[in-house]
Amino acid sequence: MVVRLRGTVAASAPHTIVLLAPGRGRWDLLVVPPDTSEEAAEPLMAAAASGHV
């Protein structure tokens, strides 16, 4: 498997990594920076888990 990384500036999703696998699908991954407080991270993770991010 080959993984290629390409940086882009997407204002709509600044903390998202998109994985594309031709013929296998697309996965949007939310990245919560390690210095994010628990109070701020918890609703983000809950929204991601429910598919509302």
PQR file with spaces between the fields and no chain letter, atoms N, CA, C, O and H, PARSE charges and radii, in Angstrom:
ATOM       1  N    MET     1       0.848   -1.170    0.000 -0.4000 1.5000
ATOM       2  CA   MET     1       0.000    0.000    0.000 -0.0000 2.0000
ATOM       3  C    MET     1       0.894    1.233    0.000  0.5500 1.7000
ATOM       4  O    MET     1       1.895    1.289    0.714 -0.5500 1.4000
ATOM       5  N    VAL     2       0.528    2.197   -0.791 -0.4000 1.5000
ATOM       6  CA   VAL     2       1.261    3.451   -0.882 -0.0000 2.0000
ATOM       7  C    VAL     2       0.436    4.546   -0.225  0.5500 1.7000
ATOM       8  O    VAL     2      -0.761    4.672   -0.486 -0.5500 1.4000
ATOM       9  H    VAL     2      -0.285    2.152   -1.371  0.4000 1.0000
ATOM      10  N    VAL     3       1.073    5.333    0.622 -0.4000 1.5000
ATOM      11  CA   VAL     3       0.408    6.464    1.262 -0.0000 2.0000
ATOM      12  C    VAL     3       1.084    7.729    0.781  0.5500 1.7000
ATOM      13  O    VAL     3       2.301    7.875    0.894 -0.5500 1.4000
ATOM      14  H    VAL     3       2.045    5.231    0.834  0.4000 1.0000
ATOM      15  N    ARG     4       0.291    8.648    0.243 -0.4000 1.5000
ATOM      16  CA   ARG     4       0.827    9.929   -0.206 -0.0000 2.0000
ATOM      17  C    ARG     4       0.172   11.014    0.623  0.5500 1.7000
ATOM      18  O    ARG     4      -1.037   10.990    0.852 -0.5500 1.4000
ATOM      19  H    ARG     4      -0.698    8.530    0.152  0.4000 1.0000
ATOM      20  N    LEU     5       0.965   11.952    1.065 -0.4000 1.5000
ATOM      21  CA   LEU     5       0.455   13.068    1.847 -0.0000 2.0000
ATOM      22  C    LEU     5       0.523   14.335    1.026  0.5500 1.7000
ATOM      23  O    LEU     5       1.509   14.598    0.338 -0.5500 1.4000
ATOM      24  H    LEU     5       1.947   11.971    0.879  0.4000 1.0000
ATOM      25  N    ARG     6      -0.527   15.109    1.109 -0.4000 1.5000
ATOM      26  CA   ARG     6      -0.567   16.386    0.396 -0.0000 2.0000
ATOM      27  C    ARG     6      -1.231   17.396    1.314  0.5500 1.7000
ATOM      28  O    ARG     6      -2.339   17.166    1.800 -0.5500 1.4000
ATOM      29  H    ARG     6      -1.328   14.895    1.668  0.4000 1.0000
ATOM      30  N    GLY     7      -0.580   18.480    1.545 -0.4000 1.5000
ATOM      31  CA   GLY     7      -1.142   19.518    2.395 -0.0000 2.0000
ATOM      32  C    GLY     7      -2.071   20.423    1.619  0.5500 1.7000
ATOM      33  O    GLY     7      -1.790   20.802    0.483 -0.5500 1.4000
ATOM      34  H    GLY     7       0.319   18.667    1.150  0.4000 1.0000
ATOM      35  N    THR     8      -3.181   20.764    2.247 -0.4000 1.5000
ATOM      36  CA   THR     8      -4.111   21.722    1.662 -0.0000 2.0000
ATOM      37  C    THR     8      -4.608   22.638    2.773  0.5500 1.7000
ATOM      38  O    THR     8      -4.522   22.307    3.956 -0.5500 1.4000
ATOM      39  H    THR     8      -3.410   20.457    3.170  0.4000 1.0000
ATOM      40  N    VAL     9      -5.116   23.765    2.385 -0.4000 1.5000
ATOM      41  CA   VAL     9      -5.701   24.701    3.345 -0.0000 2.0000
ATOM      42  C    VAL     9      -7.208   24.672    3.122  0.5500 1.7000
ATOM      43  O    VAL     9      -7.717   25.265    2.171 -0.5500 1.4000
ATOM      44  H    VAL     9      -5.186   24.034    1.425  0.4000 1.0000
ATOM      45  N    ALA    10      -7.906   23.982    4.000 -0.4000 1.5000
ATOM      46  CA   ALA    10      -9.363   23.888    3.902 -0.0000 2.0000
ATOM      47  C    ALA    10      -9.965   24.600    5.099  0.5500 1.7000
ATOM      48  O    ALA    10      -9.992   24.054    6.202 -0.5500 1.4000
ATOM      49  H    ALA    10      -7.492   23.501    4.772  0.4000 1.0000
ATOM      50  N    ALA    11     -10.441   25.801    4.889 -0.4000 1.5000
ATOM      51  CA   ALA    11     -10.997   26.590    5.988 -0.0000 2.0000
ATOM      52  C    ALA    11     -12.202   25.914    6.623  0.5500 1.7000
ATOM      53  O    ALA    11     -12.493   26.141    7.797 -0.5500 1.4000
ATOM      54  H    ALA    11     -10.419   26.245    3.994  0.4000 1.0000
ATOM      55  N    SER    12     -12.904   25.091    5.859 -0.4000 1.5000
ATOM      56  CA   SER    12     -14.099   24.441    6.395 -0.0000 2.0000
ATOM      57  C    SER    12     -13.775   23.302    7.352  0.5500 1.7000
ATOM      58  O    SER    12     -14.634   22.912    8.143 -0.5500 1.4000
ATOM      59  H    SER    12     -12.668   24.907    4.905  0.4000 1.0000
ATOM      60  N    ALA    13     -12.575   22.761    7.306 -0.4000 1.5000
ATOM      61  CA   ALA    13     -12.220   21.631    8.156 -0.0000 2.0000
ATOM      62  C    ALA    13     -10.738   21.684    8.535  0.5500 1.7000
ATOM      63  O    ALA    13      -9.964   20.833    8.095 -0.5500 1.4000
ATOM      64  H    ALA    13     -11.877   23.077    6.663  0.4000 1.0000
ATOM      65  N    PRO    14     -10.332   22.668    9.342 -0.5600 1.5000
ATOM      66  CA   PRO    14      -8.908   22.828    9.632  0.2800 2.0000
ATOM      67  C    PRO    14      -8.302   21.703   10.472  0.5500 1.7000
ATOM      68  O    PRO    14      -7.084   21.527   10.462 -0.5500 1.4000
ATOM      69  N    HIS    15      -9.115   20.942   11.193 -0.4000 1.5000
ATOM      70  CA   HIS    15      -8.585   19.868   12.030 -0.0000 2.0000
ATOM      71  C    HIS    15      -9.047   18.507   11.532  0.5500 1.7000
ATOM      72  O    HIS    15      -9.404   17.628   12.317 -0.5500 1.4000
ATOM      73  H    HIS    15     -10.105   21.085   11.201  0.4000 1.0000
ATOM      74  N    THR    16      -9.032   18.350   10.211 -0.4000 1.5000
ATOM      75  CA   THR    16      -9.492   17.108    9.605 -0.0000 2.0000
ATOM      76  C    THR    16      -8.424   16.550    8.672  0.5500 1.7000
ATOM      77  O    THR    16      -7.778   17.283    7.924 -0.5500 1.4000
ATOM      78  H    THR    16      -8.742   19.064    9.574  0.4000 1.0000
ATOM      79  N    ILE    17      -8.258   15.242    8.738 -0.4000 1.5000
ATOM      80  CA   ILE    17      -7.410   14.527    7.783 -0.0000 2.0000
ATOM      81  C    ILE    17      -8.338   13.643    6.968  0.5500 1.7000
ATOM      82  O    ILE    17      -9.162   12.921    7.530 -0.5500 1.4000
ATOM      83  H    ILE    17      -8.782   14.646    9.346  0.4000 1.0000
ATOM      84  N    VAL    18      -8.213   13.692    5.654 -0.4000 1.5000
ATOM      85  CA   VAL    18      -9.054   12.891    4.774 -0.0000 2.0000
ATOM      86  C    VAL    18      -8.205   11.768    4.189  0.5500 1.7000
ATOM      87  O    VAL    18      -7.157   12.009    3.590 -0.5500 1.4000
ATOM      88  H    VAL    18      -7.544   14.278    5.197  0.4000 1.0000
ATOM      89  N    LEU    19      -8.675   10.540    4.374 -0.4000 1.5000
ATOM      90  CA   LEU    19      -8.018    9.379    3.785 -0.0000 2.0000
ATOM      91  C    LEU    19      -8.848    8.924    2.602  0.5500 1.7000
ATOM      92  O    LEU    19     -10.046    8.677    2.736 -0.5500 1.4000
ATOM      93  H    LEU    19      -9.527   10.344    4.861  0.4000 1.0000
ATOM      94  N    LEU    20      -8.215    8.813    1.438 -0.4000 1.5000
ATOM      95  CA   LEU    20      -8.892    8.358    0.230 -0.0000 2.0000
ATOM      96  C    LEU    20      -8.260    7.058   -0.235  0.5500 1.7000
ATOM      97  O    LEU    20      -7.042    6.977   -0.396 -0.5500 1.4000
ATOM      98  H    LEU    20      -7.242    9.014    1.329  0.4000 1.0000
ATOM      99  N    ALA    21      -9.078    6.047   -0.449 -0.4000 1.5000
ATOM     100  CA   ALA    21      -8.601    4.760   -0.939 -0.0000 2.0000
ATOM     101  C    ALA    21      -9.439    4.406   -2.166  0.5500 1.7000
ATOM     102  O    ALA    21     -10.581    3.968   -2.030 -0.5500 1.4000
ATOM     103  H    ALA    21     -10.067    6.112   -0.318  0.4000 1.0000
ATOM     104  N    PRO    22      -8.881    4.592   -3.355 -0.5600 1.5000
ATOM     105  CA   PRO    22      -9.643    4.288   -4.571  0.2800 2.0000
ATOM     106  C    PRO    22     -10.226    2.878   -4.513  0.5500 1.7000
ATOM     107  O    PRO    22      -9.515    1.901   -4.279 -0.5500 1.4000
ATOM     108  N    GLY    23     -11.526    2.799   -4.731 -0.4000 1.5000
ATOM     109  CA   GLY    23     -12.208    1.515   -4.708 -0.0000 2.0000
ATOM     110  C    GLY    23     -12.546    1.012   -3.314  0.5500 1.7000
ATOM     111  O    GLY    23     -13.226   -0.004   -3.168 -0.5500 1.4000
ATOM     112  H    GLY    23     -12.104    3.592   -4.921  0.4000 1.0000
ATOM     113  N    ARG    24     -12.076    1.717   -2.283 -0.4000 1.5000
ATOM     114  CA   ARG    24     -12.327    1.276   -0.902 -0.0000 2.0000
ATOM     115  C    ARG    24     -13.070    2.318   -0.079  0.5500 1.7000
ATOM     116  O    ARG    24     -13.701    1.968    0.919 -0.5500 1.4000
ATOM     117  H    ARG    24     -11.523    2.542   -2.401  0.4000 1.0000
ATOM     118  N    GLY    25     -13.015    3.574   -0.464 -0.4000 1.5000
ATOM     119  CA   GLY    25     -13.774    4.582    0.251 -0.0000 2.0000
ATOM     120  C    GLY    25     -12.979    5.769    0.720  0.5500 1.7000
ATOM     121  O    GLY    25     -11.810    5.954    0.380 -0.5500 1.4000
ATOM     122  H    GLY    25     -12.503    3.858   -1.274  0.4000 1.0000
ATOM     123  N    ARG    26     -13.658    6.565    1.513 -0.4000 1.5000
ATOM     124  CA   ARG    26     -13.097    7.801    2.056 -0.0000 2.0000
ATOM     125  C    ARG    26     -13.374    7.823    3.557  0.5500 1.7000
ATOM     126  O    ARG    26     -14.453    7.440    4.009 -0.5500 1.4000
ATOM     127  H    ARG    26     -14.607    6.415    1.790  0.4000 1.0000
ATOM     128  N    TRP    27     -12.383    8.276    4.317 -0.4000 1.5000
ATOM     129  CA   TRP    27     -12.535    8.414    5.753 -0.0000 2.0000
ATOM     130  C    TRP    27     -12.069    9.805    6.153  0.5500 1.7000
ATOM     131  O    TRP    27     -10.948   10.206    5.841 -0.5500 1.4000
ATOM     132  H    TRP    27     -11.507    8.586    3.950  0.4000 1.0000
ATOM     133  N    ASP    28     -12.934   10.540    6.845 -0.4000 1.5000
ATOM     134  CA   ASP    28     -12.598   11.864    7.364 -0.0000 2.0000
ATOM     135  C    ASP    28     -12.277   11.702    8.842  0.5500 1.7000
ATOM     136  O    ASP    28     -13.128   11.277    9.624 -0.5500 1.4000
ATOM     137  H    ASP    28     -13.845   10.214    7.098  0.4000 1.0000
ATOM     138  N    LEU    29     -11.057   12.038    9.222 -0.4000 1.5000
ATOM     139  CA   LEU    29     -10.608   11.863   10.600 -0.0000 2.0000
ATOM     140  C    LEU    29     -10.498   13.221   11.285  0.5500 1.7000
ATOM     141  O    LEU    29      -9.854   14.135   10.769 -0.5500 1.4000
ATOM     142  H    LEU    29     -10.366   12.382    8.587  0.4000 1.0000
ATOM     143  N    LEU    30     -11.118   13.346   12.428 -0.4000 1.5000
ATOM     144  CA   LEU    30     -11.024   14.562   13.226 -0.0000 2.0000
ATOM     145  C    LEU    30      -9.751   14.495   14.059  0.5500 1.7000
ATOM     146  O    LEU    30      -9.488   13.487   14.714 -0.5500 1.4000
ATOM     147  H    LEU    30     -11.641   12.604   12.848  0.4000 1.0000
ATOM     148  N    VAL    31      -8.967   15.554   14.036 -0.4000 1.5000
ATOM     149  CA   VAL    31      -7.749   15.635   14.836 -0.0000 2.0000
ATOM     150  C    VAL    31      -7.986   16.661   15.938  0.5500 1.7000
ATOM     151  O    VAL    31      -8.186   17.845   15.668 -0.5500 1.4000
ATOM     152  H    VAL    31      -9.180   16.373   13.503  0.4000 1.0000
ATOM     153  N    VAL    32      -7.960   16.195   17.174 -0.4000 1.5000
ATOM     154  CA   VAL    32      -8.107   17.091   18.318 -0.0000 2.0000
ATOM     155  C    VAL    32      -6.700   17.344   18.855  0.5500 1.7000
ATOM     156  O    VAL    32      -6.055   16.419   19.349 -0.5500 1.4000
ATOM     157  H    VAL    32      -7.797   15.233   17.394  0.4000 1.0000
ATOM     158  N    PRO    33      -6.217   18.579   18.766 -0.5600 1.5000
ATOM     159  CA   PRO    33      -4.855   18.879   19.224  0.2800 2.0000
ATOM     160  C    PRO    33      -4.658   18.458   20.688  0.5500 1.7000
ATOM     161  O    PRO    33      -5.582   18.573   21.493 -0.5500 1.4000
ATOM     162  N    PRO    34      -3.470   17.976   21.030 -0.5600 1.5000
ATOM     163  CA   PRO    34      -3.225   17.463   22.376  0.2800 2.0000
ATOM     164  C    PRO    34      -3.370   18.505   23.480  0.5500 1.7000
ATOM     165  O    PRO    34      -3.592   18.142   24.636 -0.5500 1.4000
ATOM     166  N    ASP    35      -3.253   19.776   23.156 -0.4000 1.5000
ATOM     167  CA   ASP    35      -3.388   20.798   24.197 -0.0000 2.0000
ATOM     168  C    ASP    35      -4.835   21.287   24.366  0.5500 1.7000
ATOM     169  O    ASP    35      -5.082   22.255   25.085 -0.5500 1.4000
ATOM     170  H    ASP    35      -3.073   20.071   22.218  0.4000 1.0000
ATOM     171  N    THR    36      -5.789   20.618   23.702 -0.4000 1.5000
ATOM     172  CA   THR    36      -7.196   20.965   23.835 -0.0000 2.0000
ATOM     173  C    THR    36      -7.689   20.521   25.213  0.5500 1.7000
ATOM     174  O    THR    36      -7.412   19.405   25.652 -0.5500 1.4000
ATOM     175  H    THR    36      -5.588   19.832   23.118  0.4000 1.0000
ATOM     176  N    SER    37      -8.416   21.402   25.882 -0.4000 1.5000
ATOM     177  CA   SER    37      -8.929   21.043   27.210 -0.0000 2.0000
ATOM     178  C    SER    37      -9.984   19.942   27.077  0.5500 1.7000
ATOM     179  O    SER    37     -10.610   19.788   26.029 -0.5500 1.4000
ATOM     180  H    SER    37      -8.641   22.308   25.525  0.4000 1.0000
ATOM     181  N    GLU    38     -10.166   19.189   28.146 -0.4000 1.5000
ATOM     182  CA   GLU    38     -11.164   18.127   28.144 -0.0000 2.0000
ATOM     183  C    GLU    38     -12.557   18.697   27.895  0.5500 1.7000
ATOM     184  O    GLU    38     -13.365   18.091   27.192 -0.5500 1.4000
ATOM     185  H    GLU    38      -9.657   19.313   28.998  0.4000 1.0000
ATOM     186  N    GLU    39     -12.832   19.863   28.473 -0.4000 1.5000
ATOM     187  CA   GLU    39     -14.136   20.487   28.299 -0.0000 2.0000
ATOM     188  C    GLU    39     -14.407   20.848   26.834  0.5500 1.7000
ATOM     189  O    GLU    39     -15.543   20.753   26.370 -0.5500 1.4000
ATOM     190  H    GLU    39     -12.175   20.355   29.044  0.4000 1.0000
ATOM     191  N    ALA    40     -13.377   21.256   26.120 -0.4000 1.5000
ATOM     192  CA   ALA    40     -13.532   21.602   24.708 -0.0000 2.0000
ATOM     193  C    ALA    40     -13.539   20.366   23.817  0.5500 1.7000
ATOM     194  O    ALA    40     -14.250   20.327   22.813 -0.5500 1.4000
ATOM     195  H    ALA    40     -12.454   21.333   26.497  0.4000 1.0000
ATOM     196  N    ALA    41     -12.749   19.352   24.182 -0.4000 1.5000
ATOM     197  CA   ALA    41     -12.619   18.157   23.340 -0.0000 2.0000
ATOM     198  C    ALA    41     -13.832   17.239   23.429  0.5500 1.7000
ATOM     199  O    ALA    41     -14.204   16.604   22.442 -0.5500 1.4000
ATOM     200  H    ALA    41     -12.171   19.384   24.998  0.4000 1.0000
ATOM     201  N    GLU    42     -14.448   17.164   24.597 -0.4000 1.5000
ATOM     202  CA   GLU    42     -15.550   16.220   24.783 -0.0000 2.0000
ATOM     203  C    GLU    42     -16.703   16.426   23.802  0.5500 1.7000
ATOM     204  O    GLU    42     -17.146   15.451   23.195 -0.5500 1.4000
ATOM     205  H    GLU    42     -14.146   17.679   25.400  0.4000 1.0000
ATOM     206  N    PRO    43     -17.216   17.662   23.614 -0.5600 1.5000
ATOM     207  CA   PRO    43     -18.311   17.814   22.638  0.2800 2.0000
ATOM     208  C    PRO    43     -17.861   17.551   21.194  0.5500 1.7000
ATOM     209  O    PRO    43     -18.653   17.079   20.378 -0.5500 1.4000
ATOM     210  N    LEU    44     -16.603   17.852   20.878 -0.4000 1.5000
ATOM     211  CA   LEU    44     -16.094   17.558   19.529 -0.0000 2.0000
ATOM     212  C    LEU    44     -16.082   16.068   19.274  0.5500 1.7000
ATOM     213  O    LEU    44     -16.505   15.614   18.211 -0.5500 1.4000
ATOM     214  H    LEU    44     -15.960   18.235   21.542  0.4000 1.0000
ATOM     215  N    MET    45     -15.599   15.295   20.246 -0.4000 1.5000
ATOM     216  CA   MET    45     -15.539   13.848   20.096 -0.0000 2.0000
ATOM     217  C    MET    45     -16.942   13.238   20.036  0.5500 1.7000
ATOM     218  O    MET    45     -17.180   12.305   19.270 -0.5500 1.4000
ATOM     219  H    MET    45     -15.256   15.664   21.110  0.4000 1.0000
ATOM     220  N    ALA    46     -17.868   13.762   20.840 -0.4000 1.5000
ATOM     221  CA   ALA    46     -19.247   13.271   20.816 -0.0000 2.0000
ATOM     222  C    ALA    46     -19.889   13.545   19.458  0.5500 1.7000
ATOM     223  O    ALA    46     -20.588   12.687   18.918 -0.5500 1.4000
ATOM     224  H    ALA    46     -17.675   14.521   21.462  0.4000 1.0000
ATOM     225  N    ALA    47     -19.653   14.741   18.901 -0.4000 1.5000
ATOM     226  CA   ALA    47     -20.205   15.076   17.586 -0.0000 2.0000
ATOM     227  C    ALA    47     -19.593   14.195   16.497  0.5500 1.7000
ATOM     228  O    ALA    47     -20.291   13.755   15.584 -0.5500 1.4000
ATOM     229  H    ALA    47     -19.085   15.437   19.339  0.4000 1.0000
ATOM     230  N    ALA    48     -18.294   13.943   16.596 -0.4000 1.5000
ATOM     231  CA   ALA    48     -17.628   13.081   15.613 -0.0000 2.0000
ATOM     232  C    ALA    48     -18.177   11.658   15.681  0.5500 1.7000
ATOM     233  O    ALA    48     -18.411   11.028   14.650 -0.5500 1.4000
ATOM     234  H    ALA    48     -17.727   14.301   17.338  0.4000 1.0000
ATOM     235  N    ALA    49     -18.379   11.158   16.891 -0.4000 1.5000
ATOM     236  CA   ALA    49     -18.876    9.803   17.078 -0.0000 2.0000
ATOM     237  C    ALA    49     -20.301    9.648   16.531  0.5500 1.7000
ATOM     238  O    ALA    49     -20.687    8.571   16.077 -0.5500 1.4000
ATOM     239  H    ALA    49     -18.188   11.670   17.729  0.4000 1.0000
ATOM     240  N    SER    50     -21.066   10.726   16.581 -0.4000 1.5000
ATOM     241  CA   SER    50     -22.451   10.663   16.088 -0.0000 2.0000
ATOM     242  C    SER    50     -22.554   11.003   14.605  0.5500 1.7000
ATOM     243  O    SER    50     -23.631   10.900   14.017 -0.5500 1.4000
ATOM     244  H    SER    50     -20.752   11.601   16.950  0.4000 1.0000
ATOM     245  N    GLY    51     -21.431   11.411   13.996 -0.4000 1.5000
ATOM     246  CA   GLY    51     -21.432   11.752   12.574 -0.0000 2.0000
ATOM     247  C    GLY    51     -21.896   13.159   12.265  0.5500 1.7000
ATOM     248  O    GLY    51     -22.305   13.439   11.138 -0.5500 1.4000
ATOM     249  H    GLY    51     -20.556   11.494   14.473  0.4000 1.0000
ATOM     250  N    HIS    52     -21.842   14.052   13.242 -0.4000 1.5000
ATOM     251  CA   HIS    52     -22.327   15.421   13.053 -0.0000 2.0000
ATOM     252  C    HIS    52     -21.222   16.464   12.975  0.5500 1.7000
ATOM     253  O    HIS    52     -21.468   17.639   13.247 -0.5500 1.4000
ATOM     254  H    HIS    52     -21.510   13.825   14.158  0.4000 1.0000
ATOM     255  N    VAL    53     -20.024   16.063   12.614 -0.4000 1.5000
ATOM     256  CA   VAL    53     -18.920   17.037   12.486 -0.0000 2.0000
ATOM     257  C    VAL    53     -18.696   17.312   11.027  0.5500 1.7000
ATOM     258  O    VAL    53     -17.818   18.100   10.674 -0.5500 1.4000
ATOM     259  H    VAL    53     -19.825   15.108   12.393  0.4000 1.0000
